[in-house]
């Protein structure tokens, strides 16, 4: 099964509001823990390792390009 990237969430704005509201009042550490738990719960729900590997690769930020060498 390929990673599905087309919008599929019914009421995406409502989901985003619910996600933000669920983290309101939490410390930064609690938000990080909640996000990690959410990722693991959803990864378990997906279950397909190839899909999860593709999602990890797509989600990872690209390393910044090295700064060009300057003549000195």
Secondary structure as the mmCIF struct_conf table of DSSP 4:
data_model
#
loop_
_struct_conf.conf_type_id
_struct_conf.id
_struct_conf.beg_label_comp_id
_struct_conf.beg_label_asym_id
_struct_conf.beg_label_seq_id
_struct_conf.end_label_comp_id
_struct_conf.end_label_asym_id
_struct_conf.end_label_seq_id
HELX_LH_PP_P HELX_LH_PP_P1 UNK A 2 UNK A 4
BEND BEND1 UNK A 6 UNK A 6
TURN_TY1_P TURN_TY1_P1 UNK A 10 UNK A 11
HELX_RH_AL_P HELX_RH_AL_P1 UNK A 12 UNK A 23
TURN_TY1_P TURN_TY1_P2 UNK A 24 UNK A 25
HELX_RH_AL_P HELX_RH_AL_P2 UNK A 28 UNK A 46
HELX_RH_AL_P HELX_RH_AL_P3 UNK A 49 UNK A 59
BEND BEND2 UNK A 60 UNK A 60
HELX_LH_PP_P HELX_LH_PP_P2 UNK A 61 UNK A 69
#
